Amino acid sequence: MTKTPQTPQNATIFAILVSPVPKFDIILVLVYHISMDFQRKQKIEEAITPKRVLLIYGPRRVGKTTLLKKYIKVAKGSVLYTTGDDIDIRRIYESEQRTKILSFVESYDVIGIDEAQEIPKVGLGTKMIIDEYPEKNIILTGSSSFGLSQEVGAPLTGRHFEMLILPLSQSEISMGSFELNNNLDNFLIYGAYPEVLLENDPKKKELILRELISSYLFKDVMVLDKIKSSELLFSITKCLAFQVGNEVSYNEIAKTVGTNVKTVIRYIDLLEKIFVIKRIRGFSKNLRNEISKKAKYYFLDNGVRNASISNFNALENRDDIGALWENFIFMELYKKSNLERKFDNFYFWRTHTGEEIDIVIESDGKLIPFECKWNKDVVKTPKSWLANYKSEALQVVNKDNYLEFLILKKNNSIPN
């Protein structure tokens, strides 16, 4: 009888008889479930600070409410949990009456308000509360950075900290390195939204992502900025999806979708503010041949990117694996920086003569260049970069070594 291998986590075993005789062999076939367990690294109890309001930003359906409710269950003292949809709390904040607002919260030690950007004057009212009761723990969540920042930012200047919640990182998925690598295709195609990771059926994953775009990700733009043309918004998003990894030309997009450059820039800015895309600029010392004025845009989630162009084909049937890989690696590096609370600066580097580096991270005063290659390609550091910049060695990230760069430093190693 063959030796029984260890069963990896999240695998189902099927025993297949390969011989009809009494002393038969058994082959164990490991079939991996696509659904995955995960554990958020960010915790409200570690981020909450006296005399400061905690603002939790992030895309819709990424787990902000779950994080808040988890904290509330273990929070000490009396707790108030409400949402921006509550008409009564809207009226209280909108009144701007100090005595009314303070009397509403005076008996609670912990105040959690979900989707706070829906509440008029929430920033001003929260300022009144934290000034009067600095000992209270106040947490506000919001699904759009511009909605929450407009209502909260100015009134709470110097009185708040922020926590950004993104789609799940590789470090937050409860798998070892072997399993993560074995599911790499799924991350590139379907992304890392919690609801998507928990679903087994690929077709249902696609439905979740399509609904996520149409009903949630664009809801903030359509409502908060009163955009009338959803078709134009989708068209611009598609253009960005096809240009992942390249500098974006606003003029080119304007011609493609049939509008003006000003509108394109406005829509792209809104897409970034609702956490659909992330912009990075060209790194430059103002050398004559460097590209510094253009921008590249990455999608915060590969699944959202693929849903925007209706392409969930397997990797072997695609011609955009380079774009998928670069988008995945950029976002994982960005997530890692966010989880480590380092808030590094991200750039790309390119010259008019064609020299380029996909990603440049400015971290703790050091420059770290990354080149994203699906296969084990040999990449030489551009001569102009070497001549003008003192940096760490060029890191070439491929499908065989990528976890070395993505696992959180405090883990000190790739999980086994």
C-alpha positions in Angstrom: 0.0 0.0 0.0 1.3 3.4 -0.9 2.3 5.8 1.8 -0.4 8.2 2.9 0.6 11.8 2.3 -0.3 14.6 4.7 -3.5 16.3 4.0 -3.1 20.0 3.4 -5.6 22.3 5.0 -8.9 22.9 3.1 -8.4 19.8 0.9 -10.9 17.0 0.4 -9.6 13.4 -0.1 -11.1 11.0 -2.6 -9.9 7.3 -2.5 -9.7 5.7 -5.9 -9.2 1.9 -6.2 -6.6 1.1 -8.8 -6.6 -2.8 -8.4 -9.5 -5.2 -8.0 -7.4 -7.8 -6.0 -7.7 -8.1 -2.2 -4.4 -6.4 -1.6 -5.1 -3.3 -3.6 -3.3 0.1 -3.8 -5.0 3.3 -2.9 -4.2 6.5 -4.6 -5.2 9.6 -2.6 -6.3 12.4 -4.9 -6.3 15.9 -3.3 -9.0 18.2 -4.6 -8.7 21.7 -3.3 -11.7 23.7 -2.2 -11.6 27.2 -3.6 -13.2 28.6 -0.4 -10.7 29.8 2.2 -10.5 30.8 5.8 -8.9 34.1 6.7 -8.1 36.2 9.7 -7.8 40.0 9.7 -4.5 41.3 11.0 -6.0 44.7 11.8 -7.7 45.0 15.2 -9.7 48.0 16.5 -8.6 47.3 20.0 -5.0 47.8 19.0 -5.7 51.0 17.1 -8.2 52.8 19.4 -6.6 55.7 21.3 -7.9 58.0 24.0 -9.0 61.4 22.9 -9.0 60.3 19.2 -11.8 59.1 17.0 -11.0 56.1 14.9 -12.1 56.4 11.2 -12.2 53.1 9.3 -12.2 53.5 5.6 -12.4 50.9 2.8 -14.4 49.6 -0.1 -17.9 48.3 0.4 -18.3 44.6 1.5 -14.7 44.3 2.5 -15.4 43.6 6.1 -15.5 46.9 8.0 -18.9 46.1 9.7 -17.7 42.7 10.7 -14.5 44.2 12.2 -16.6 46.8 14.1 -19.1 44.3 15.5 -16.3 42.0 16.5 -14.8 44.8 18.6 -18.1 45.8 20.1 -18.6 42.2 21.4 -15.5 42.4 23.5 -15.5 46.1 24.3 -15.7 47.1 28.0 -18.5 49.3 29.2 -21.8 50.2 27.7 -21.9 50.2 23.9 -23.9 52.1 21.3 -23.9 50.6 17.8 -25.9 52.3 15.0 -25.6 53.0 11.3 -25.9 56.0 9.0 -29.2 54.6 7.7 -30.9 55.3 11.1 -33.1 58.3 10.5 -33.2 59.2 14.3 -29.4 59.5 14.6 -29.3 61.5 11.3 -31.8 64.0 12.9 -29.8 64.3 16.1 -26.5 65.1 14.2 -28.2 67.3 11.7 -29.7 69.4 14.4 -26.2 70.6 15.4 -27.6 71.1 18.9 -24.8 70.4 21.4 -27.0 69.5 24.4 -29.0 67.2 22.2 -26.0 65.4 20.8 -24.2 65.0 24.1 -27.2 63.8 26.0 -27.7 61.1 23.3 -24.3 59.6 23.9 -23.5 60.5 27.6 -24.4 57.0 29.0 -22.2 55.1 26.5 -18.5 54.2 26.8 -18.2 53.0 23.3 -19.9 54.5 20.2 -19.7 52.7 16.9 -21.4 54.2 13.8 -21.3 52.2 10.6 -21.5 54.0 7.2 -21.1 57.3 9.0 -20.7 59.3 5.8 -24.5 59.0 5.4 -25.0 61.2 8.4 -25.1 65.0 7.8 -22.8 67.0 10.1 -21.4 63.7 11.6 -17.9 65.3 11.8 -19.1 68.4 13.8 -21.3 66.3 16.1 -18.5 63.8 16.8 -16.1 66.7 17.5 -18.5 67.9 20.2 -18.6 64.5 21.7 -14.8 63.8 21.8 -14.2 67.3 23.2 -16.7 66.8 26.0 -16.0 63.1 26.6 -12.3 62.4 25.6 -12.4 59.1 27.5 -15.1 57.6 25.2 -14.1 55.2 22.4 -15.6 56.4 19.1 -15.4 54.4 15.9 -16.8 55.6 12.5 -16.7 53.5 9.4 -17.2 54.7 5.8 -17.2 53.1 2.3 -16.0 56.1 0.4 -13.0 58.3 1.4 -14.5 61.4 -0.1 -17.9 61.0 1.6 -16.4 60.4 5.1 -13.6 62.9 4.7 -15.9 65.7 3.6 -18.2 65.1 6.6 -15.5 64.3 9.2 -12.0 65.5 8.0 -12.1 69.2 8.7 -14.0 69.2 12.0 -11.9 66.4 13.4 -8.5 67.7 12.4 -6.0 66.6 15.1 -8.7 64.5 16.8 -8.7 61.3 14.8 -6.7 58.4 13.5 -7.4 56.3 10.4 -7.5 52.6 9.5 -7.7 51.5 5.9 -9.3 48.1 5.3 -8.6 46.5 2.0 -9.4 43.2 0.3 -7.6 40.4 2.0 -3.8 40.1 1.7 -1.9 36.8 1.3 -0.8 37.1 5.0 -4.4 37.1 6.1 -5.5 33.9 4.4 -5.2 30.9 6.6 -3.1 28.8 4.3 0.5 27.7 4.1 2.8 28.6 1.2 2.0 25.5 -0.8 -1.7 26.1 -0.6 -1.4 29.8 -1.4 0.7 29.0 -4.5 -1.7 26.3 -5.5 -4.6 28.8 -5.4 -2.7 31.6 -7.2 -4.8 31.3 -10.3 -7.9 32.0 -8.2 -6.4 35.2 -6.7 -5.4 36.5 -10.1 -8.9 35.8 -11.6 -11.3 36.3 -8.7 -9.4 38.6 -6.3 -9.6 38.6 -2.5 -12.9 40.0 -1.3 -14.0 38.0 1.8 -17.3 37.0 0.2 -15.6 35.8 -2.9 -13.0 33.8 -1.0 -15.7 32.0 1.0 -17.5 30.9 -2.1 -16.7 27.6 -3.8 -18.5 27.9 -7.1 -16.6 29.9 -9.7 -19.9 31.0 -11.4 -21.2 32.3 -8.0 -17.9 34.1 -7.5 -18.5 35.9 -10.9 -22.0 36.8 -9.8 -20.8 38.3 -6.6 -18.2 40.4 -8.4 -20.6 41.6 -11.0 -23.1 42.6 -8.4 -20.4 44.2 -6.3 -19.6 46.5 -9.1 -23.1 47.4 -10.2 -24.8 47.6 -6.9 -22.1 48.7 -4.4 -18.8 50.0 -5.8 -20.4 52.6 -8.0 -23.3 53.4 -5.6 -21.2 56.0 -3.8 -20.3 57.8 -7.0 -23.8 57.7 -8.4 -25.4 59.0 -5.2 -22.8 61.2 -3.6 -21.6 62.9 -6.7 -24.8 62.8 -8.6 -23.3 61.3 -11.7 -26.0 60.7 -14.3 -24.2 58.5 -16.8 -23.4 55.1 -15.3 -22.6 53.9 -18.8 -19.8 56.5 -19.2 -18.5 55.5 -15.7 -18.3 51.8 -16.7 -16.7 52.7 -20.0 -13.9 54.7 -18.3 -13.4 51.9 -15.8 -13.0 49.4 -18.7 -10.4 51.6 -20.3 -8.4 51.7 -17.1 -8.7 47.9 -16.8 -7.2 47.4 -20.2 -4.3 49.8 -19.4 -3.2 48.3 -16.1 0.6 48.5 -16.0 0.8 51.3 -18.5 0.8 55.1 -18.2 -2.7 56.3 -18.8 -3.5 58.9 -21.4 -6.6 61.0 -20.5 -6.9 62.2 -24.0 -6.9 58.7 -25.4 -9.6 57.6 -22.9 -11.7 60.7 -23.7 -11.6 59.8 -27.4 -12.4 56.2 -26.8 -15.5 56.9 -24.6 -16.7 60.0 -26.4 -16.3 62.7 -23.8 -13.9 65.5 -22.8 -10.7 65.2 -20.8 -12.0 67.1 -17.8 -14.8 64.6 -17.4 -12.4 61.7 -17.7 -10.2 63.1 -15.0 -13.2 63.8 -12.7 -14.5 60.3 -13.1 -11.1 58.6 -12.5 -10.7 60.7 -9.4 -14.0 59.5 -8.1 -13.1 55.9 -8.9 -10.0 56.3 -6.7 -12.0 57.9 -3.9 -14.4 54.9 -3.7 -11.5 52.5 -3.6 -11.9 50.9 -7.1 -8.4 52.0 -8.3 -5.1 53.3 -6.9 -3.0 55.9 -8.7 0.8 56.0 -8.6 3.0 58.6 -10.2 6.3 58.4 -12.0 9.4 58.6 -9.7 11.8 61.3 -10.8 14.6 63.7 -9.8 13.4 65.9 -12.7 15.9 64.4 -15.1 15.2 65.4 -18.6 14.4 61.9 -20.0 12.2 60.7 -17.1 8.4 60.4 -17.3 7.0 62.0 -14.2 3.7 63.8 -15.2 1.7 60.7 -16.2 0.1 58.2 -13.9 -0.5 54.4 -13.7 -3.6 53.0 -12.2 -4.0 49.7 -10.5 -7.3 48.1 -9.3 -7.6 47.4 -5.6 -8.8 43.9 -6.5 -8.1 41.7 -9.5 -11.6 40.3 -9.3 -13.1 43.7 -9.7 -10.7 44.5 -12.6 -11.8 41.3 -14.4 -15.5 41.9 -13.7 -15.2 45.3 -15.2 -14.2 43.8 -18.5 -16.3 40.6 -18.1 -13.3 38.3 -18.4 -13.0 35.4 -15.9 -11.2 33.1 -18.3 -8.5 30.7 -17.1 -5.0 32.0 -17.2 -4.0 29.7 -20.1 -6.8 31.3 -22.2 -5.8 34.9 -21.6 -3.4 37.4 -23.2 -3.3 39.8 -20.2 -1.4 37.6 -17.6 1.3 40.3 -17.4 -1.3 43.0 -16.4 -3.0 40.6 -14.0 0.3 39.7 -12.4 1.6 43.3 -12.0 -1.8 44.4 -10.6 -1.7 41.5 -8.1 1.8 42.1 -6.9 1.4 45.9 -6.6 -1.8 45.5 -4.5 -0.2 42.9 -2.3 2.8 45.1 -1.7 0.5 48.0 -0.9 -1.6 45.9 1.4 1.5 44.7 3.2 2.7 48.3 3.7 -0.8 49.2 5.1 -0.9 46.2 7.5 2.6 47.1 8.8 1.4 50.7 9.1 4.5 51.9 7.2 2.6 54.0 4.7 5.3 53.8 2.1 5.3 55.8 -1.1 4.7 53.9 -4.3 5.9 54.9 -7.8 6.8 53.6 -11.2 9.9 54.7 -13.1 10.2 55.1 -16.8 12.2 57.1 -19.3 11.4 58.4 -22.7 14.1 56.1 -24.1 12.2 53.0 -22.9 14.0 52.1 -19.7 11.5 51.2 -16.9 10.9 49.7 -13.5 7.4 48.5 -12.7 7.2 49.5 -9.0 9.5 51.7 -6.9 8.8 51.8 -3.1 10.2 54.6 -1.0 10.4 53.1 2.5 12.3 54.4 5.5 14.5 56.6 3.3 15.4 53.7 1.0 14.4 53.1 -2.6 13.3 49.5 -3.4 12.7 48.7 -7.1 10.5 45.8 -8.2 10.0 44.2 -11.6 7.0 41.9 -12.0 7.5 38.9 -14.2 5.1 35.9 -14.4 7.9 33.6 -15.4 11.6 33.4 -14.2 12.8 36.0 -16.7 16.3 37.5 -16.1 16.0 41.2 -15.7 18.9 43.7 -15.6 18.7 46.9 -13.7 18.4 49.9 -16.2 21.6 51.7 -16.6 20.0 55.2 -16.1 18.6 54.0 -12.8 22.0 52.7 -11.6 23.7 55.9 -12.7 21.3 58.3 -11.0 19.9 56.5 -7.9 21.2 54.8 -4.9 18.8 52.0 -4.2 18.4 48.5 -3.0 19.0 45.7 -5.5 16.3 45.2 -8.1 13.8 42.6 -6.9 12.3 40.4 -9.7 9.0 39.0 -8.5 7.7 35.9 -10.2 5.2 33.1 -9.6 7.8 31.0 -7.8 9.2 33.5 -5.4 6.4 36.0 -4.8 5.5 35.0 -1.3 9.0 35.9 -0.1 8.0 39.6 -0.7 4.4 39.5 0.5 4.4 37.8 3.9 4.5 40.3 6.7 7.9 40.9 8.2 6.9 40.2 11.7 6.2 36.6 10.6 9.8 36.5 9.6 9.1 33.7 7.1 6.7 32.2 4.6 4.0 30.2 6.5 4.5 26.4 6.3 
